């Protein structure tokens, strides 16, 4: 059984026991979180599509850790103009473990 769930504005395929990296969530390590924006479920070939969400279905997860992604370098240059700009960014992520789909 799996579900397509919206977490922090993005859609993920959630299966029981699967670990996901999502955009940073509020909460501490070990906290339980519940996601109720389930867009689609598949239960052994029986697919249920929500309009816009499937009612009565929730995805339960546990926060494992907070982490940062790889650094992304942004470099801008205009040749022969003396313009150079260097910038970097590291996105904050939260690793969650999908407990169950109820």
Phi and psi in radians as a Rosetta constraint file:
Dihedral C 1 N 2 CA 2 C 2 CIRCULARHARMONIC -2.452 0.35
Dihedral N 2 CA 2 C 2 N 3 CIRCULARHARMONIC 2.906 0.35
Dihedral C 2 N 3 CA 3 C 3 CIRCULARHARMONIC -2.496 0.35
Dihedral N 3 CA 3 C 3 N 4 CIRCULARHARMONIC 2.561 0.35
Dihedral C 3 N 4 CA 4 C 4 CIRCULARHARMONIC -1.685 0.35
Dihedral N 4 CA 4 C 4 N 5 CIRCULARHARMONIC 2.056 0.35
Dihedral C 4 N 5 CA 5 C 5 CIRCULARHARMONIC -2.186 0.35
Dihedral N 5 CA 5 C 5 N 6 CIRCULARHARMONIC 2.541 0.35
Dihedral C 5 N 6 CA 6 C 6 CIRCULARHARMONIC -1.677 0.35
Dihedral N 6 CA 6 C 6 N 7 CIRCULARHARMONIC 2.086 0.35
Dihedral C 6 N 7 CA 7 C 7 CIRCULARHARMONIC -2.197 0.35
Dihedral N 7 CA 7 C 7 N 8 CIRCULARHARMONIC 2.089 0.35
Dihedral C 7 N 8 CA 8 C 8 CIRCULARHARMONIC 0.937 0.35
Dihedral N 8 CA 8 C 8 N 9 CIRCULARHARMONIC 0.711 0.35
Dihedral C 8 N 9 CA 9 C 9 CIRCULARHARMONIC 1.489 0.35
Dihedral N 9 CA 9 C 9 N 10 CIRCULARHARMONIC -0.024 0.35
Dihedral C 9 N 10 CA 10 C 10 CIRCULARHARMONIC -2.135 0.35
Dihedral N 10 CA 10 C 10 N 11 CIRCULARHARMONIC 2.713 0.35
Dihedral C 10 N 11 CA 11 C 11 CIRCULARHARMONIC -1.760 0.35
Dihedral N 11 CA 11 C 11 N 12 CIRCULARHARMONIC 2.363 0.35
Dihedral C 11 N 12 CA 12 C 12 CIRCULARHARMONIC -2.318 0.35
Dihedral N 12 CA 12 C 12 N 13 CIRCULARHARMONIC 2.632 0.35
Dihedral C 12 N 13 CA 13 C 13 CIRCULARHARMONIC -1.586 0.35
Dihedral N 13 CA 13 C 13 N 14 CIRCULARHARMONIC 2.020 0.35
Dihedral C 13 N 14 CA 14 C 14 CIRCULARHARMONIC -1.892 0.35
Dihedral N 14 CA 14 C 14 N 15 CIRCULARHARMONIC 2.225 0.35
Dihedral C 14 N 15 CA 15 C 15 CIRCULARHARMONIC -2.231 0.35
Dihedral N 15 CA 15 C 15 N 16 CIRCULARHARMONIC 2.625 0.35
Dihedral C 15 N 16 CA 16 C 16 CIRCULARHARMONIC -1.068 0.35
Dihedral N 16 CA 16 C 16 N 17 CIRCULARHARMONIC 2.274 0.35
Dihedral C 16 N 17 CA 17 C 17 CIRCULARHARMONIC 1.550 0.35
Dihedral N 17 CA 17 C 17 N 18 CIRCULARHARMONIC -0.072 0.35
Dihedral C 17 N 18 CA 18 C 18 CIRCULARHARMONIC -1.511 0.35
Dihedral N 18 CA 18 C 18 N 19 CIRCULARHARMONIC 2.511 0.35
Dihedral C 18 N 19 CA 19 C 19 CIRCULARHARMONIC -1.817 0.35
Dihedral N 19 CA 19 C 19 N 20 CIRCULARHARMONIC 2.358 0.35
Dihedral C 19 N 20 CA 20 C 20 CIRCULARHARMONIC -2.236 0.35
Dihedral N 20 CA 20 C 20 N 21 CIRCULARHARMONIC 2.595 0.35
Dihedral C 20 N 21 CA 21 C 21 CIRCULARHARMONIC -1.807 0.35
Dihedral N 21 CA 21 C 21 N 22 CIRCULARHARMONIC 2.083 0.35
Dihedral C 21 N 22 CA 22 C 22 CIRCULARHARMONIC -2.137 0.35
Dihedral N 22 CA 22 C 22 N 23 CIRCULARHARMONIC 2.898 0.35
Dihedral C 22 N 23 CA 23 C 23 CIRCULARHARMONIC -1.035 0.35
Dihedral N 23 CA 23 C 23 N 24 CIRCULARHARMONIC 2.676 0.35
Dihedral C 23 N 24 CA 24 C 24 CIRCULARHARMONIC -0.922 0.35
Dihedral N 24 CA 24 C 24 N 25 CIRCULARHARMONIC 2.259 0.35
Dihedral C 24 N 25 CA 25 C 25 CIRCULARHARMONIC -1.879 0.35
Dihedral N 25 CA 25 C 25 N 26 CIRCULARHARMONIC 2.702 0.35
Dihedral C 25 N 26 CA 26 C 26 CIRCULARHARMONIC -1.295 0.35
Dihedral N 26 CA 26 C 26 N 27 CIRCULARHARMONIC 2.488 0.35
Dihedral C 26 N 27 CA 27 C 27 CIRCULARHARMONIC 2.247 0.35
Dihedral N 27 CA 27 C 27 N 28 CIRCULARHARMONIC 2.858 0.35
Dihedral C 27 N 28 CA 28 C 28 CIRCULARHARMONIC -1.757 0.35
Dihedral N 28 CA 28 C 28 N 29 CIRCULARHARMONIC 2.949 0.35
Dihedral C 28 N 29 CA 29 C 29 CIRCULARHARMONIC -1.123 0.35
Dihedral N 29 CA 29 C 29 N 30 CIRCULARHARMONIC 2.342 0.35
Dihedral C 29 N 30 CA 30 C 30 CIRCULARHARMONIC 1.653 0.35
Dihedral N 30 CA 30 C 30 N 31 CIRCULARHARMONIC -0.180 0.35
Dihedral C 30 N 31 CA 31 C 31 CIRCULARHARMONIC -1.258 0.35
Dihedral N 31 CA 31 C 31 N 32 CIRCULARHARMONIC 2.600 0.35
Dihedral C 31 N 32 CA 32 C 32 CIRCULARHARMONIC -1.616 0.35
Dihedral N 32 CA 32 C 32 N 33 CIRCULARHARMONIC 2.396 0.35
Dihedral C 32 N 33 CA 33 C 33 CIRCULARHARMONIC -2.238 0.35
Dihedral N 33 CA 33 C 33 N 34 CIRCULARHARMONIC 2.626 0.35
Dihedral C 33 N 34 CA 34 C 34 CIRCULARHARMONIC -2.214 0.35
Dihedral N 34 CA 34 C 34 N 35 CIRCULARHARMONIC 2.350 0.35
Dihedral C 34 N 35 CA 35 C 35 CIRCULARHARMONIC -2.022 0.35
Dihedral N 35 CA 35 C 35 N 36 CIRCULARHARMONIC 2.183 0.35
Dihedral C 35 N 36 CA 36 C 36 CIRCULARHARMONIC -1.948 0.35
Dihedral N 36 CA 36 C 36 N 37 CIRCULARHARMONIC 0.002 0.35
Dihedral C 36 N 37 CA 37 C 37 CIRCULARHARMONIC -1.537 0.35
Dihedral N 37 CA 37 C 37 N 38 CIRCULARHARMONIC 1.274 0.35
Dihedral C 37 N 38 CA 38 C 38 CIRCULARHARMONIC -1.633 0.35
Dihedral N 38 CA 38 C 38 N 39 CIRCULARHARMONIC 2.125 0.35
Dihedral C 38 N 39 CA 39 C 39 CIRCULARHARMONIC -1.624 0.35
Dihedral N 39 CA 39 C 39 N 40 CIRCULARHARMONIC -0.494 0.35
Dihedral C 39 N 40 CA 40 C 40 CIRCULARHARMONIC -2.728 0.35
Dihedral N 40 CA 40 C 40 N 41 CIRCULARHARMONIC 2.512 0.35
Dihedral C 40 N 41 CA 41 C 41 CIRCULARHARMONIC -2.281 0.35
Dihedral N 41 CA 41 C 41 N 42 CIRCULARHARMONIC 2.606 0.35
Dihedral C 41 N 42 CA 42 C 42 CIRCULARHARMONIC -2.295 0.35
Dihedral N 42 CA 42 C 42 N 43 CIRCULARHARMONIC 2.011 0.35
Dihedral C 42 N 43 CA 43 C 43 CIRCULARHARMONIC -2.054 0.35
Dihedral N 43 CA 43 C 43 N 44 CIRCULARHARMONIC 1.589 0.35
Dihedral C 43 N 44 CA 44 C 44 CIRCULARHARMONIC 0.942 0.35
Dihedral N 44 CA 44 C 44 N 45 CIRCULARHARMONIC 0.857 0.35
Dihedral C 44 N 45 CA 45 C 45 CIRCULARHARMONIC 1.641 0.35
Dihedral N 45 CA 45 C 45 N 46 CIRCULARHARMONIC -0.236 0.35
Dihedral C 45 N 46 CA 46 C 46 CIRCULARHARMONIC -1.589 0.35
Dihedral N 46 CA 46 C 46 N 47 CIRCULARHARMONIC 1.868 0.35
Dihedral C 46 N 47 CA 47 C 47 CIRCULARHARMONIC -1.693 0.35
Dihedral N 47 CA 47 C 47 N 48 CIRCULARHARMONIC 2.284 0.35
Dihedral C 47 N 48 CA 48 C 48 CIRCULARHARMONIC -2.082 0.35
Dihedral N 48 CA 48 C 48 N 49 CIRCULARHARMONIC 2.101 0.35
Dihedral C 48 N 49 CA 49 C 49 CIRCULARHARMONIC -1.826 0.35
Dihedral N 49 CA 49 C 49 N 50 CIRCULARHARMONIC 2.303 0.35
Dihedral C 49 N 50 CA 50 C 50 CIRCULARHARMONIC -1.460 0.35
Dihedral N 50 CA 50 C 50 N 51 CIRCULARHARMONIC 2.749 0.35
Dihedral C 50 N 51 CA 51 C 51 CIRCULARHARMONIC -2.250 0.35
Dihedral N 51 CA 51 C 51 N 52 CIRCULARHARMONIC 1.453 0.35
Dihedral C 51 N 52 CA 52 C 52 CIRCULARHARMONIC -1.464 0.35
Dihedral N 52 CA 52 C 52 N 53 CIRCULARHARMONIC -0.302 0.35
Dihedral C 52 N 53 CA 53 C 53 CIRCULARHARMONIC -2.163 0.35
Dihedral N 53 CA 53 C 53 N 54 CIRCULARHARMONIC 2.805 0.35
Dihedral C 53 N 54 CA 54 C 54 CIRCULARHARMONIC -1.492 0.35
Dihedral N 54 CA 54 C 54 N 55 CIRCULARHARMONIC 2.157 0.35
Dihedral C 54 N 55 CA 55 C 55 CIRCULARHARMONIC -1.420 0.35
Dihedral N 55 CA 55 C 55 N 56 CIRCULARHARMONIC 2.493 0.35
Dihedral C 55 N 56 CA 56 C 56 CIRCULARHARMONIC 1.464 0.35
Dihedral N 56 CA 56 C 56 N 57 CIRCULARHARMONIC 0.049 0.35
Dihedral C 56 N 57 CA 57 C 57 CIRCULARHARMONIC -1.978 0.35
Dihedral N 57 CA 57 C 57 N 58 CIRCULARHARMONIC 2.304 0.35
Dihedral C 57 N 58 CA 58 C 58 CIRCULARHARMONIC -2.315 0.35
Dihedral N 58 CA 58 C 58 N 59 CIRCULARHARMONIC 2.638 0.35
Dihedral C 58 N 59 CA 59 C 59 CIRCULARHARMONIC -1.944 0.35
Dihedral N 59 CA 59 C 59 N 60 CIRCULARHARMONIC 2.136 0.35
Dihedral C 59 N 60 CA 60 C 60 CIRCULARHARMONIC -1.765 0.35
Dihedral N 60 CA 60 C 60 N 61 CIRCULARHARMONIC 2.366 0.35
Dihedral C 60 N 61 CA 61 C 61 CIRCULARHARMONIC -2.502 0.35
Dihedral N 61 CA 61 C 61 N 62 CIRCULARHARMONIC 2.887 0.35
Dihedral C 61 N 62 CA 62 C 62 CIRCULARHARMONIC -2.156 0.35
Dihedral N 62 CA 62 C 62 N 63 CIRCULARHARMONIC 2.393 0.35
Dihedral C 62 N 63 CA 63 C 63 CIRCULARHARMONIC -1.363 0.35
Dihedral N 63 CA 63 C 63 N 64 CIRCULARHARMONIC 2.125 0.35
Dihedral C 63 N 64 CA 64 C 64 CIRCULARHARMONIC -1.560 0.35
Dihedral N 64 CA 64 C 64 N 65 CIRCULARHARMONIC -0.875 0.35
Dihedral C 64 N 65 CA 65 C 65 CIRCULARHARMONIC -2.878 0.35
Dihedral N 65 CA 65 C 65 N 66 CIRCULARHARMONIC 2.825 0.35
Dihedral C 65 N 66 CA 66 C 66 CIRCULARHARMONIC -1.827 0.35
Dihedral N 66 CA 66 C 66 N 67 CIRCULARHARMONIC 2.408 0.35
Dihedral C 66 N 67 CA 67 C 67 CIRCULARHARMONIC -2.541 0.35
Dihedral N 67 CA 67 C 67 N 68 CIRCULARHARMONIC 2.983 0.35
Dihedral C 67 N 68 CA 68 C 68 CIRCULARHARMONIC -2.050 0.35
Dihedral N 68 CA 68 C 68 N 69 CIRCULARHARMONIC 2.535 0.35
Dihedral C 68 N 69 CA 69 C 69 CIRCULARHARMONIC -1.405 0.35
Dihedral N 69 CA 69 C 69 N 70 CIRCULARHARMONIC -3.090 0.35
Dihedral C 69 N 70 CA 70 C 70 CIRCULARHARMONIC -1.166 0.35
Dihedral N 70 CA 70 C 70 N 71 CIRCULARHARMONIC 2.666 0.35
Dihedral C 70 N 71 CA 71 C 71 CIRCULARHARMONIC -1.326 0.35
Dihedral N 71 CA 71 C 71 N 72 CIRCULARHARMONIC 2.348 0.35
Dihedral C 71 N 72 CA 72 C 72 CIRCULARHARMONIC -1.875 0.35
Dihedral N 72 CA 72 C 72 N 73 CIRCULARHARMONIC 2.185 0.35
Dihedral C 72 N 73 CA 73 C 73 CIRCULARHARMONIC -1.673 0.35
Dihedral N 73 CA 73 C 73 N 74 CIRCULARHARMONIC 2.252 0.35
Dihedral C 73 N 74 CA 74 C 74 CIRCULARHARMONIC -1.969 0.35
Dihedral N 74 CA 74 C 74 N 75 CIRCULARHARMONIC 2.046 0.35
Dihedral C 74 N 75 CA 75 C 75 CIRCULARHARMONIC -2.194 0.35
Dihedral N 75 CA 75 C 75 N 76 CIRCULARHARMONIC 2.139 0.35
Dihedral C 75 N 76 CA 76 C 76 CIRCULARHARMONIC -2.039 0.35
Dihedral N 76 CA 76 C 76 N 77 CIRCULARHARMONIC 2.447 0.35
Dihedral C 76 N 77 CA 77 C 77 CIRCULARHARMONIC -2.635 0.35
Dihedral N 77 CA 77 C 77 N 78 CIRCULARHARMONIC 2.448 0.35
Dihedral C 77 N 78 CA 78 C 78 CIRCULARHARMONIC -2.056 0.35
Dihedral N 78 CA 78 C 78 N 79 CIRCULARHARMONIC 2.036 0.35
Dihedral C 78 N 79 CA 79 C 79 CIRCULARHARMONIC -1.167 0.35
Dihedral N 79 CA 79 C 79 N 80 CIRCULARHARMONIC 2.525 0.35
Dihedral C 79 N 80 CA 80 C 80 CIRCULARHARMONIC 1.108 0.35
Dihedral N 80 CA 80 C 80 N 81 CIRCULARHARMONIC 0.226 0.35
Dihedral C 80 N 81 CA 81 C 81 CIRCULARHARMONIC -1.999 0.35
Dihedral N 81 CA 81 C 81 N 82 CIRCULARHARMONIC -0.150 0.35
Dihedral C 81 N 82 CA 82 C 82 CIRCULARHARMONIC 1.303 0.35
Dihedral N 82 CA 82 C 82 N 83 CIRCULARHARMONIC 0.353 0.35
Dihedral C 82 N 83 CA 83 C 83 CIRCULARHARMONIC -1.848 0.35
Dihedral N 83 CA 83 C 83 N 84 CIRCULARHARMONIC 2.063 0.35
Dihedral C 83 N 84 CA 84 C 84 CIRCULARHARMONIC -2.403 0.35
Dihedral N 84 CA 84 C 84 N 85 CIRCULARHARMONIC 2.407 0.35
Dihedral C 84 N 85 CA 85 C 85 CIRCULARHARMONIC -2.421 0.35
Dihedral N 85 CA 85 C 85 N 86 CIRCULARHARMONIC 2.199 0.35
Dihedral C 85 N 86 CA 86 C 86 CIRCULARHARMONIC -2.089 0.35
Dihedral N 86 CA 86 C 86 N 87 CIRCULARHARMONIC 2.283 0.35
Dihedral C 86 N 87 CA 87 C 87 CIRCULARHARMONIC -2.518 0.35
Dihedral N 87 CA 87 C 87 N 88 CIRCULARHARMONIC 2.698 0.35
Dihedral C 87 N 88 CA 88 C 88 CIRCULARHARMONIC -2.376 0.35
Dihedral N 88 CA 88 C 88 N 89 CIRCULARHARMONIC 2.811 0.35
Dihedral C 88 N 89 CA 89 C 89 CIRCULARHARMONIC -2.628 0.35
Dihedral N 89 CA 89 C 89 N 90 CIRCULARHARMONIC 2.403 0.35
Dihedral C 89 N 90 CA 90 C 90 CIRCULARHARMONIC -2.186 0.35
Dihedral N 90 CA 90 C 90 N 91 CIRCULARHARMONIC 2.100 0.35
Dihedral C 90 N 91 CA 91 C 91 CIRCULARHARMONIC -1.416 0.35
Dihedral N 91 CA 91 C 91 N 92 CIRCULARHARMONIC 2.423 0.35
Dihedral C 91 N 92 CA 92 C 92 CIRCULARHARMONIC -1.525 0.35
Dihedral N 92 CA 92 C 92 N 93 CIRCULARHARMONIC 2.321 0.35
Dihedral C 92 N 93 CA 93 C 93 CIRCULARHARMONIC -2.183 0.35
Dihedral N 93 CA 93 C 93 N 94 CIRCULARHARMONIC 2.822 0.35
Dihedral C 93 N 94 CA 94 C 94 CIRCULARHARMONIC -2.197 0.35
Dihedral N 94 CA 94 C 94 N 95 CIRCULARHARMONIC 2.269 0.35
Dihedral C 94 N 95 CA 95 C 95 CIRCULARHARMONIC -1.632 0.35
Dihedral N 95 CA 95 C 95 N 96 CIRCULARHARMONIC 2.196 0.35
Dihedral C 95 N 96 CA 96 C 96 CIRCULARHARMONIC -2.132 0.35
Dihedral N 96 CA 96 C 96 N 97 CIRCULARHARMONIC 2.677 0.35
Dihedral C 96 N 97 CA 97 C 97 CIRCULARHARMONIC -1.986 0.35
Dihedral N 97 CA 97 C 97 N 98 CIRCULARHARMONIC 2.159 0.35
Dihedral C 97 N 98 CA 98 C 98 CIRCULARHARMONIC -1.336 0.35
Dihedral N 98 CA 98 C 98 N 99 CIRCULARHARMONIC 2.038 0.35
Dihedral C 98 N 99 CA 99 C 99 CIRCULARHARMONIC -1.415 0.35
Dihedral N 99 CA 99 C 99 N 100 CIRCULARHARMONIC -0.976 0.35
Dihedral C 99 N 100 CA 100 C 100 CIRCULARHARMONIC -2.743 0.35
Dihedral N 100 CA 100 C 100 N 101 CIRCULARHARMONIC 2.837 0.35
Dihedral C 100 N 101 CA 101 C 101 CIRCULARHARMONIC -2.070 0.35
Dihedral N 101 CA 101 C 101 N 102 CIRCULARHARMONIC 1.932 0.35
